[in-house]
Each structure stands twice: as structure tokens, then as C-alpha cells.
Amino acid sequence: MKRQERLKIRKRRRRQTILKVVLALLLIGGLVVGIMNFDSVKTWASKHYFRYRWQDTKFNPEQEEEIAEVTDPWEGVTLNVLFIGIDRGSVAGEEGYTRSDVMILASVNVEEKKAVLVSFPRDTRVTIPGYGTEKINAAHSYNGPAGAIEAVEEISGMEINDYAEVDFEAFKNIVDAIGGVTLYLDYAILDPKIGALPKGDVFLNGEDALILVRSRDLPRGDLDRIDNQKKFLKAVMKKAVEVRDLQALLKILDTTVKYLDTSLDPDTIFALAEALQGMEVDDVEFITLPGEDVEPAAGQPWYYIPDEEAAAALFYNIENYCSILTPEEQAAEEAKEQQQEKLSETDMEVARSSVNLAVLNGVRWEGMASQVAEIMEGKGYQNVSIGNTVNPYEETTIYYAPGHEAEARRVAKDLNANADYIVEEDEDVAITYDAAVVLVIGKDYVNE
């Protein structure tokens, strides 16, 4: 049976009942929107969503048994789901399939509770049967989700089990439903076709988030856009797992169910939710398909050229280890990190009194900057300046001027030795606040 026919049958089966539609959104909505706390989503949905939206909806013993049975085959197996973002409806009179704008292959190891998300640049050069050499985003316009799946399978050598698809309108509404996110942009976006966003910490609603994930008006074009997409996905995941308010969850689910298109079997959804209990954002690795963004000869189309050898090694690791690294490489990386940690312990033995430190309130809780400045002064820092950020911060971040990394890491350790705060170089932030180290207090801040 052809793939397109299989997908149609599976979609038709999925749409037989309202129950199946809602179940389908729970996992795919979780991965696309970032609700990675699968167990709490599953538990909440089974106890509340149906009771609030469809009275007296219950799972019978046969359904419960089916949900339990489908977990066993996943032991040691990686589940591959292709996420597709499409620009449906932006061109007047456009009908049928369109080119994909975002393609991400999510490989999930259920037993080990970890995942790898591989982004495919939209200009990736592929060969599409019947059409010849094309960019990978054309695969969807020719043959829909089945075409996109075949193109990614050809590059990766992996079997894709299912797909999920959302258009830009759905994306905006889903982001607004979760209340938007705040993150830091390394580059300003000034795209005459899509929109503009400033460099620095910005709050993104649905419209702004769409600018971020779509614009390629950046130094490295689509590659920087993919980096922005990764950063955005992480921010959304961290935001979504914190949602516990009933009405907020209802809003997210009600919004998502209107737009989601997926081939995942609904019984699989609950089984995955159960099996992936405890999975966290840090258990997800992000990577871009290895390759080169080569400038073409005059008059020739621009392609992203995959590195076949590097790609083969990457997908071998994903299929066998659900990681971008081999076990030996992972062990070496961990040893390197431990060594660097030991070295940084030595490097961080700097005189606190000599650190030019600024503390900024990024949570909008009155007096927070003063409170933290007082704590830091109690540990030996002197003449700490205070202020407020332009936009709220989800994550506590320590920026430092070039040459002051050791001081920044000393500040992070003194703030809370058990926390994993962001520490990054940013000369502009340092200059703006006239400090070698700028500590921004985010909502994740916990006093040690």
C-alpha cells in the first residue's frame, strides 16, 4: 500500500470520534507547543478536559487495556515524528498543498525518556521523484505530508512513523494561548516582508513569534532563523510545563484542537504520555542537518548542501542511541565538562570586591534588584548598581563583557551554586549598564 494511501486511512480513522481528535492533540500539541510534562498533561486531560467539554466522557476497560498494551513494543525503539509548518492562506487564491516553511524531525526514545529534534533548512537540496533536483520545502507542495516524509526519509535513512502539521494562523493562536514567551535575541530582525523585532530581551506574542520563526533576514539567513526557532522552542517548552491553571490549560487545548492535523493514533497518545512521565526540557537535544550554505554561481538557485557523511553519522547515532553523539563521545563530553568545571573552579577564585557588578530586576517584583544586590554585597561584592530590564525575564541570566567570564561564573556560583543559570558574553549589555558583569534576575531565581 502506498504511503499516501496509508496516511489517508490513518487520518480517516483518527477523525471517527471527537475523543480521538482531542487525544491526538495531547502529544503532538505537547511536542509542537512545548508541553513536555507528558504525565501531568495526560492525567489532567483524562480527569478534567472531557468532563468540562464533553460531559460524562469516560474510558471503558477495553480502551484502558489497549492503552496499556501499546507501550511494550517501544522498549529500545525510537519513535520518529515529522513536524511541518506551512504557509497556508497567505497567498490570495492559493489552493491545495503549499511549500513547507518549517520541517523538524523529532526522534523520541520512550524507554530512555529523551529526544532529538533535527531541523531541516528549507533550501536543502533533494531529488524529488518526477520533479528532479528541488529544495526540500517543495516536497510538500507536490505530494503533501507524504512527499515531505519521503524527502526526509531519503536524507536520514530513517523510517518516519507519523507527522503533525500546523499552519501559521494556528501557530499564532497557540502561542497566544500559552501567554507568549520572553527570550533574548542575538540579532535584530528588520524584515520588510515579515516584520521587525529588536535585539535583546523581547516578549513575543503570537504575531511576534511568527516573525521570529519565519524571518531569514539575518547574517546567516536560514541557519540563524533555525537557531532562533530552537531558542523559541526551548522557551515555549519551559513556559508550557509551568502551566497548571485549569482555565489556562483549557484555553491551550481548545485552541490547539481547532488547527492540528496529525496521523498519530490516539491510543498511542495516552500510552506515550504514560511512558514519558518525568521527561524534561533538558532531555531534548536540538541540531541542524549538517551541511553547507554555499553561494551559487550567477543565475543558479541557492541550495543548502547536506554533508552526506556527517548526516549519516548523525542519523546513525539518533537511530541507535537517540542522541547526536555515540556513547563514547557522550562519555568524552561529560569528562570534558567535568574537567572544565574543575578548571573553572580555579578560574573563579577572583576577588569579589573587584567585580564591577550590576543587578537588574527582570521579574517586576518590587525591590528584587535591591534584595539581590544586598545578598551579593554580603558575599563581598562592593558598590553593586541596580536597575530594571525593559522586558520581563523567564530565566536568570548573567551577561559579561569580553574578558570577564571568570567573574561572571563567580557571580553565578555565588548567586546559587545548585542552579544552572545562563552565562553568556554580550558586550552591548555590559556597555548599556556600564558594568563588567550584569546579573538579570528572572522568574526562575531561587535564593540559595
C-alpha positions in Angstrom: 0.0 0.0 0.0 1.4 3.4 -0.9 2.4 5.8 1.8 -0.2 8.4 0.8 -3.0 5.8 1.0 -1.8 4.7 4.4 -1.7 8.2 5.7 -5.2 8.9 4.4 -6.6 5.7 6.0 -4.9 6.6 9.3 -6.2 10.2 9.1 -9.8 9.0 8.4 -9.6 6.5 11.3 -8.4 9.3 13.6 -11.3 11.5 12.7 -14.0 9.0 13.6 -14.7 10.5 17.0 -14.2 13.7 18.9 -12.4 11.7 21.5 -9.7 10.8 19.0 -9.2 14.3 17.8 -8.6 15.6 21.4 -6.3 12.7 22.2 -4.2 13.4 19.1 -3.5 17.0 20.2 -2.2 16.0 23.6 1.1 14.5 22.5 1.6 16.5 19.2 0.4 19.7 20.8 2.8 18.9 23.6 5.8 18.5 21.3 4.9 21.4 18.9 3.8 23.8 21.6 6.3 22.5 24.2 4.2 20.8 26.9 6.9 18.3 27.7 5.5 17.2 31.1 3.6 14.4 29.4 2.3 12.7 32.5 0.7 15.8 34.0 -0.9 16.6 30.7 -2.3 13.1 30.4 -3.6 13.0 33.9 -5.1 16.4 33.7 -6.8 15.7 30.4 -8.3 12.4 31.4 -9.7 13.9 34.6 -10.8 17.4 33.6 -10.8 18.2 29.8 -13.6 15.8 28.8 -15.6 16.5 32.0 -15.5 20.2 31.2 -16.0 20.0 27.4 -18.0 16.7 26.9 -19.9 15.7 30.0 -19.7 12.1 31.2 -16.9 11.1 28.8 -15.1 8.1 30.3 -12.6 5.5 29.2 -14.0 2.0 29.2 -12.0 -1.1 30.3 -11.2 -2.0 26.7 -9.7 1.4 26.0 -7.7 1.3 29.2 -6.4 -2.2 28.2 -5.4 -1.0 24.7 -3.6 2.0 26.1 -1.5 -0.3 28.4 -0.8 -2.9 25.6 0.8 -0.5 23.1 3.6 0.5 25.5 5.6 -2.7 25.3 6.7 -2.5 21.6 8.6 0.7 22.4 11.3 -0.8 24.5 14.6 0.2 22.9 12.7 1.7 19.9 12.9 5.3 18.7 9.7 6.9 17.5 10.1 9.4 14.6 7.6 12.2 14.0 8.0 14.9 11.4 6.7 18.3 12.3 5.7 20.5 9.4 4.9 24.2 9.5 3.2 25.5 6.4 2.3 28.9 5.0 -1.4 28.2 4.2 -3.6 31.0 3.0 -1.0 33.9 2.8 -1.3 34.0 -1.0 -4.7 35.0 -2.3 -6.4 32.3 -4.3 -3.9 29.7 -3.3 -5.3 26.2 -3.0 -4.1 22.7 -2.3 -0.7 21.8 -0.8 1.8 24.6 -0.3 5.6 24.6 0.3 6.6 23.9 3.9 8.3 26.7 5.8 9.5 24.6 8.8 10.5 20.9 9.0 11.7 19.3 12.2 12.2 15.6 12.7 11.6 14.6 16.3 13.1 11.3 17.4 11.8 10.1 20.8 13.2 7.2 22.8 10.3 6.3 25.0 12.3 3.9 27.2 15.1 6.3 28.0 12.8 9.4 28.0 14.9 11.5 25.7 14.6 13.1 22.3 16.5 14.7 19.4 15.0 17.4 17.2 16.7 17.8 13.8 15.9 21.0 11.8 16.0 20.7 8.0 16.8 24.1 6.3 14.0 24.8 3.8 16.6 25.2 1.0 18.1 21.7 1.5 18.9 20.2 -1.9 17.0 17.0 -2.6 15.9 14.9 -5.5 12.1 14.5 -5.7 10.9 11.6 -7.9 9.2 13.0 -11.0 10.5 16.6 -10.4 14.3 16.3 -10.2 16.5 18.5 -8.2 14.5 20.7 -5.8 14.6 22.4 -2.4 13.1 20.2 0.3 10.3 22.6 1.0 8.9 21.8 -2.5 8.2 18.2 -1.5 5.1 19.2 0.5 3.8 21.3 -2.3 4.0 18.4 -4.8 2.8 15.5 -2.6 1.7 16.9 0.8 2.8 15.4 4.1 3.7 12.1 2.3 6.0 13.9 0.0 7.7 15.7 2.9 8.1 12.4 4.8 9.6 10.7 1.8 12.2 13.6 1.3 13.3 13.4 4.9 13.4 9.6 4.9 15.7 9.8 1.9 18.1 12.1 3.6 18.0 10.5 7.0 17.7 6.8 6.1 15.2 6.6 9.0 11.6 5.4 8.9 9.2 8.2 9.9 6.2 6.8 11.9 3.9 9.8 11.9 3.6 13.5 11.1 2.0 16.6 12.6 1.2 19.8 10.7 0.2 23.3 11.6 -0.2 26.5 9.6 0.9 30.0 10.6 -2.5 31.0 11.8 -2.6 28.0 14.1 0.9 28.8 15.3 0.0 32.4 16.3 -3.2 31.3 18.1 -1.4 28.5 20.0 1.4 30.9 21.1 -1.1 33.4 22.3 -3.0 30.7 24.2 0.0 29.9 26.3 0.5 33.6 27.1 3.6 34.2 24.8 7.2 33.9 25.9 10.2 36.1 26.6 13.7 35.4 25.3 16.9 37.1 24.2 17.6 37.8 20.5 21.2 37.9 19.4 20.3 39.9 16.3 17.6 42.5 15.5 15.2 41.5 12.7 14.3 44.2 10.2 12.5 42.2 7.6 10.4 44.4 5.2 8.3 41.3 4.1 7.6 39.8 7.5 8.2 42.3 10.3 10.7 43.7 12.8 12.0 42.7 16.3 14.7 44.4 18.3 17.9 42.8 19.6 17.9 41.9 23.2 15.3 40.6 25.6 11.8 40.7 24.0 8.4 39.4 24.8 6.8 37.5 21.9 3.1 37.2 21.4 1.8 35.0 18.5 2.3 37.7 15.8 5.9 38.5 17.0 6.8 34.8 17.4 5.8 34.2 13.8 8.2 36.9 12.8 10.9 35.2 14.7 10.4 31.7 13.3 9.9 32.9 9.7 12.4 35.7 9.1 15.6 34.9 7.3 16.8 38.5 7.2 19.7 37.6 9.4 23.5 37.3 9.0 23.4 33.6 8.2 20.0 33.6 6.7 18.0 30.4 7.2 20.7 28.9 9.6 20.2 31.8 12.0 16.5 31.5 11.6 16.8 27.8 12.7 18.8 28.9 15.7 16.0 31.3 16.6 13.5 28.5 16.2 15.4 26.3 18.6 15.7 29.1 21.1 12.0 29.8 20.8 11.0 26.1 21.2 13.1 25.8 24.4 11.5 28.9 25.8 8.0 27.6 24.9 8.7 24.2 26.5 9.8 25.8 29.7 6.8 28.1 29.7 4.3 25.4 29.0 5.4 22.9 31.6 4.7 25.6 34.2 1.1 25.9 33.2 -1.1 24.4 35.9 -4.1 26.7 35.9 -7.2 24.8 34.7 -8.6 27.6 32.6 -5.2 28.3 31.0 -4.9 24.6 30.1 -8.5 24.6 28.7 -7.6 27.6 26.5 -4.5 25.9 25.2 -6.2 22.7 24.3 -9.3 24.4 22.9 -7.1 26.5 20.6 -4.9 23.6 19.5 -7.7 21.2 18.7 -9.1 23.6 16.1 -5.9 23.6 14.0 -3.9 20.4 14.5 -3.5 17.9 11.6 -1.8 14.7 12.6 -1.6 11.0 11.7 -0.7 9.7 15.2 -3.1 7.1 16.5 -4.9 8.3 19.6 -4.3 5.2 21.7 -0.6 5.8 21.1 -1.0 9.3 22.6 -2.0 8.2 26.0 0.5 5.3 26.1 3.3 7.8 25.2 2.1 10.2 27.8 2.3 7.4 30.4 5.6 6.1 29.2 7.3 9.5 29.0 6.5 10.5 32.6 9.3 12.6 34.0 10.7 13.7 30.7 12.1 17.3 30.9 13.2 20.0 28.5 16.9 19.2 29.2 16.3 15.7 27.9 15.8 17.2 24.4 18.7 17.8 22.1 18.5 20.2 19.1 20.6 20.1 16.0 20.5 21.3 12.4 21.1 18.9 9.5 24.8 19.0 8.8 25.7 20.8 5.5 26.9 23.9 3.8 25.2 27.1 2.8 27.2 27.5 -0.5 26.8 30.7 -2.6 25.7 29.6 -6.1 27.1 30.6 -9.4 25.3 33.5 -11.1 21.8 32.7 -12.2 21.7 29.4 -10.3 19.3 28.6 -7.4 20.6 28.8 -3.8 20.7 25.4 -2.1 21.8 24.1 1.3 24.0 21.2 0.5 23.8 18.3 3.0 27.1 16.8 4.3 26.2 13.2 3.5 29.0 11.7 5.7 28.2 13.8 8.7 24.4 13.4 8.2 24.8 9.6 8.0 26.8 9.6 11.3 24.2 11.8 12.9 21.2 9.7 12.0 23.0 6.5 12.9 23.5 8.0 16.4 19.9 9.1 16.6 18.5 5.7 15.5 20.8 3.7 17.8 21.3 6.0 20.8 18.7 8.7 20.4 21.5 11.2 20.7 23.6 13.3 18.4 26.7 11.6 19.9 27.9 8.0 20.3 28.1 6.6 23.9 31.9 7.0 23.7 31.5 10.7 22.5 29.0 11.3 25.3 31.3 9.9 27.9 34.2 12.1 26.5 31.9 15.1 26.5 31.0 14.5 30.1 34.6 14.1 31.1 35.5 17.3 29.3 32.7 19.2 31.1 33.9 17.8 34.4 37.4 18.9 33.7 36.2 22.4 32.6 34.2 22.6 35.8 37.4 21.8 37.8 39.3 24.4 35.9 36.5 27.0 36.2 36.6 26.4 40.0 40.2 27.6 40.0 39.5 30.4 37.5 36.6 31.7 39.6 38.9 32.4 42.6 38.7 36.1 41.8 38.4 38.9 44.2 34.7 39.7 44.6 35.4 43.2 45.7 37.0 44.0 42.3 34.0 42.8 40.2 32.1 45.7 38.6 28.6 44.2 39.0 25.1 45.4 38.1 21.9 43.7 39.2 18.7 44.1 37.2 15.1 43.3 38.2 13.7 41.1 35.4 10.7 39.8 37.3 8.9 43.0 38.1 8.7 42.1 41.8 9.3 45.4 43.6 12.6 45.6 45.4 14.0 42.4 43.9 17.2 44.0 42.4 17.9 45.7 45.8 17.3 42.5 47.6 19.7 40.5 45.5 22.3 43.3 45.5 22.3 43.2 49.2 22.8 39.5 49.2 25.7 39.8 46.8 27.3 42.6 48.9 27.0 40.4 51.9 29.3 37.9 50.0 31.9 40.5 49.3 30.8 42.4 46.2 31.1 46.2 46.6 29.2 49.2 45.2 26.7 47.0 43.3 24.5 49.1 40.9 20.8 48.2 40.4 18.1 48.7 37.7 15.3 47.2 35.8 15.1 45.4 32.4 12.9 46.6 29.6 11.0 43.3 29.4 10.4 40.5 31.9 12.8 37.5 32.0 11.8 33.9 32.5 15.4 32.8 33.1 18.0 34.4 35.3 20.9 35.4 33.0 24.4 36.6 33.7 25.9 38.7 30.9 29.6 39.7 30.9 31.9 41.9 28.9 34.7 40.3 26.9 37.5 39.0 29.2 35.2 38.8 32.3 33.9 35.3 32.0 35.6 34.1 35.2 33.9 37.0 37.2 30.5 36.1 35.6 30.8 32.5 36.6 31.9 33.5 40.1 28.7 35.6 40.3 26.5 32.7 39.1 28.0 30.3 41.7 27.6 32.9 44.5 24.0 33.5 43.4 23.1 29.8 43.7 25.7 27.1 43.3 22.9 24.5 42.6 21.2 26.4 39.8 22.1 26.2 36.1 21.8 29.9 35.2 22.6 31.2 31.7 26.0 32.8 31.5 26.9 34.4 28.2 29.1 37.1 26.7 27.4 40.3 25.5 29.4 43.4 25.1 26.4 45.6 24.3 24.6 44.7 27.5 27.7 45.4 29.5 28.2 48.8 27.9 24.5 49.7 28.3 24.6 49.1 32.0 28.2 50.2 32.5 29.3 47.0 34.2 31.7 44.1 33.5 29.0 41.7 34.8 25.3 42.2 34.5 23.1 39.9 36.6 19.4 39.8 35.4 17.0 38.2 37.9 14.4 36.0 36.1 11.4 34.2 37.3 13.4 31.0 37.9 15.5 32.7 40.6 15.6 30.9 43.9 17.6 32.2 46.8 20.0 29.5 47.9 
